[in-house]
């Protein structure tokens, strides 16, 4: 076999075949690389794009990165329908099967523990956005050649009122988000709070107040979704977004250093 090994996930062996037409990163269909009680799901990718240096350069190319991320997610989604995958980070690449198997062997206990923990569970994402927060209309300027329409004291009072109003709206949003998170965390098996999304990068409307992930047994997903739906009408000016079910990315517990890091090649 030729090409580097792009790794999507590690799973326990599974018998249900993936979709016949499924393609992965670089248009290559996902393949299975078994090792003891684990299976790595990989595609063969060209060295000119996925060796360390070109991959680092590509990671700055948003269009290229988006295409890879979609292909990566497509394979993870397909895996989620037939087994419990332990997703690896985007851009995890090894030189060959030997290097890949060495990584699996070195982290075998970790993988098995995490797969036991995640078996039969999915991740749901919940975000809350403050939609009504807008910059207040600027106070009218005081024309230099006409009598002032507003005194300096009135102008300062207006600005204080506007500031106080923004703070009250934000406080209500935070209170709602905190209460929602506490409610959902109580019915989920585990939860993660992520940093709020930057609207300039995400393209989402409004200011992100809550960005959280919840680990839920697959059989409890319907009740979890209903719980989220019941809160949506309780918060005028706020938008609650639910996504999933996903593979349990936020609970995979992958180390941030060491083997398997994004872009790393094992020879």
C-alpha positions in Angstrom: 0.0 0.0 0.0 1.2 3.5 -0.8 0.8 6.9 0.8 0.7 8.1 4.3 -1.9 7.0 6.8 -4.5 9.5 7.8 -6.2 8.3 11.0 -9.8 9.2 11.8 -10.5 7.1 14.9 -9.7 4.1 16.9 -12.5 1.6 17.6 -13.1 -1.9 18.9 -13.5 -4.4 16.0 -16.9 -4.1 14.5 -18.7 -6.4 12.0 -21.1 -4.0 10.3 -19.5 -2.7 7.0 -19.3 1.0 6.4 -21.2 2.5 3.5 -19.9 1.2 0.2 -19.6 4.6 -1.4 -18.0 6.4 1.6 -14.9 8.3 0.7 -12.6 10.0 3.2 -9.8 12.6 3.1 -8.1 12.9 -0.3 -11.0 10.9 -1.8 -9.7 7.6 -0.4 -12.2 5.2 1.1 -11.6 4.5 4.8 -9.8 1.2 5.6 -9.4 -0.8 8.7 -6.0 -1.5 10.3 -6.6 -4.0 13.1 -4.2 -4.3 16.0 -4.9 -6.7 18.9 -8.3 -5.6 20.4 -8.5 -2.4 18.5 -9.0 -1.1 14.9 -7.7 2.1 13.4 -9.8 3.6 10.6 -7.5 5.2 8.0 -7.2 6.6 4.5 -4.1 6.7 2.3 -3.2 10.3 1.6 -0.4 11.7 -0.6 2.8 12.7 1.0 3.0 16.0 -1.0 0.0 17.2 0.9 0.2 15.4 4.2 3.9 15.2 5.1 4.8 17.4 8.0 5.8 20.6 6.1 3.1 20.7 3.5 0.5 19.8 6.0 1.5 22.7 8.3 1.2 25.0 5.3 -2.2 23.6 4.3 -3.5 24.2 7.9 -3.3 27.9 7.0 -5.5 27.4 3.9 -9.1 27.7 5.1 -10.6 26.2 1.9 -8.3 23.2 2.0 -8.8 22.8 5.8 -12.6 22.9 5.4 -12.6 20.2 2.7 -10.5 17.9 4.9 -12.6 18.6 7.9 -15.8 17.7 6.0 -14.3 14.5 4.8 -13.0 13.7 8.3 -16.4 14.4 9.8 -18.1 12.3 7.2 -16.1 9.2 8.1 -16.7 9.8 11.8 -20.4 10.2 11.3 -20.5 6.9 9.3 -18.6 5.2 12.1 -21.0 6.5 14.7 -23.8 4.7 13.0 -22.1 1.3 13.3 -19.9 1.5 16.4 -18.5 3.7 19.1 -15.5 5.6 17.6 -12.8 7.3 19.6 -12.0 10.2 17.2 -8.5 11.4 16.8 -7.7 15.0 16.1 -7.9 16.4 12.6 -4.7 15.9 10.7 -3.4 12.9 12.6 -1.0 11.2 10.1 1.5 8.4 10.3 4.2 7.3 7.9 2.9 3.7 7.5 1.0 0.9 9.2 4.0 0.0 11.3 4.1 3.5 12.9 0.4 3.5 13.4 0.5 0.1 15.2 3.3 1.4 17.4 1.1 4.3 18.4 -1.8 2.0 19.1 0.3 -0.3 21.2 1.8 2.6 23.2 -1.7 4.0 24.0 -3.6 0.8 24.1 -4.7 1.0 27.7 -5.9 4.5 27.3 -7.9 3.7 24.1 -9.5 0.7 25.8 -10.5 2.7 28.9 -12.0 5.5 26.9 -13.9 3.2 24.6 -15.3 1.4 27.6 -16.4 4.7 29.0 -17.9 5.9 25.7 -19.6 2.7 24.6 -23.3 3.3 23.7 -23.0 7.1 24.4 -23.2 10.1 22.1 -22.3 13.8 22.4 -24.9 16.6 22.1 -23.8 20.2 21.7 -25.8 23.1 23.2 -25.1 26.7 22.4 -26.9 29.8 23.7 -26.6 33.1 21.8 -27.7 36.5 22.9 -29.5 37.9 19.8 -30.8 41.2 21.2 -27.5 42.6 22.3 -26.8 45.6 20.0 -24.7 48.6 20.4 -27.0 51.4 21.6 -27.7 54.2 19.2 -25.0 56.9 19.8 -26.1 59.9 21.7 -26.8 62.8 19.3 -23.8 65.0 18.8 -24.0 68.5 20.0 -23.8 70.9 17.1 -21.2 73.6 17.5 -23.2 76.4 15.9 -26.6 75.7 17.4 -27.9 75.5 20.9 -27.2 72.2 22.5 -30.1 69.7 22.3 -28.8 67.9 25.3 -26.7 69.1 28.2 -23.5 67.5 29.1 -25.1 66.1 32.2 -28.0 64.6 30.3 -25.6 63.1 27.8 -23.6 61.4 30.6 -26.8 60.2 32.2 -28.0 58.6 28.9 -24.7 56.9 28.4 -24.8 55.4 32.0 -28.4 54.2 31.3 -27.3 52.5 28.1 -24.4 50.8 29.9 -26.6 49.7 32.7 -29.1 48.3 30.2 -26.5 46.3 28.4 -25.2 44.9 31.7 -28.7 43.8 32.7 -29.3 42.0 29.4 -26.0 40.2 29.7 -26.6 39.3 33.3 -30.0 37.8 32.4 -28.4 35.8 29.5 -25.7 34.5 31.8 -28.2 33.5 34.4 -30.3 31.6 31.8 -27.2 29.9 30.4 -26.0 28.9 33.8 -29.3 27.4 34.8 -29.7 25.6 31.5 -26.2 24.1 31.8 -26.9 22.9 35.4 -30.1 21.3 34.3 -28.6 19.5 31.3 -25.5 18.5 33.2 -27.7 16.9 35.8 -29.4 14.6 33.3 -26.2 13.9 31.2 -23.5 11.5 32.3 -20.8 14.1 31.7 -20.4 17.6 30.4 -17.8 20.0 29.0 -17.8 23.7 28.9 -16.0 25.1 25.8 -14.8 28.6 25.2 -17.5 30.9 23.7 -17.3 31.0 19.9 -15.9 34.1 18.2 -18.8 35.2 15.8 -16.2 36.5 13.3 -14.9 33.0 12.9 -18.1 30.9 13.4 -20.4 33.2 11.4 -23.1 32.6 14.0 -25.5 35.4 14.8 -25.4 36.9 18.2 -23.0 36.7 21.1 -22.2 33.2 22.3 -23.1 32.9 26.0 -22.9 29.1 26.4 -20.9 26.6 24.4 -21.2 23.2 26.0 -21.1 19.4 25.2 -23.0 16.7 27.0 -22.3 12.9 27.1 -25.6 11.1 26.9 -26.5 7.4 26.6 -27.8 6.9 23.1 -31.1 5.5 24.6 -31.6 8.7 26.6 -31.1 11.0 23.7 -34.8 11.6 23.0 -35.4 12.7 26.6 -32.3 15.0 26.5 -33.5 16.6 23.3 -37.0 17.2 24.8 -35.3 18.8 27.8 -33.5 21.3 25.6 -36.6 22.0 23.6 -38.6 22.8 26.7 -36.2 25.7 27.5 -36.3 27.4 24.2 -39.4 29.5 24.8 -38.2 30.6 28.3 -35.6 33.0 27.0 -36.8 35.9 24.8 -33.9 37.5 23.0 -31.8 34.3 23.4 -31.3 31.5 20.8 -30.7 28.0 21.9 -29.0 25.7 19.4 -28.8 21.9 19.8 -26.5 19.8 17.6 -25.9 16.1 17.5 -25.7 13.3 18.1 -22.0 13.3 17.5 -19.2 11.0 18.2 -17.9 11.9 21.7 -15.2 14.3 20.6 -15.2 16.3 23.8 -14.9 13.2 25.9 -12.3 11.3 24.0 -9.6 12.5 26.4 -6.9 12.7 23.8 -3.6 14.0 25.1 -2.5 17.3 23.7 1.1 16.2 23.4 2.9 13.1 22.4 2.1 10.6 19.7 -1.0 11.1 17.6 -0.8 14.9 17.6 -2.1 16.7 14.6 0.4 16.6 11.7 2.7 14.3 13.4 4.3 11.5 11.4 5.7 8.4 12.8 8.4 6.8 10.8 
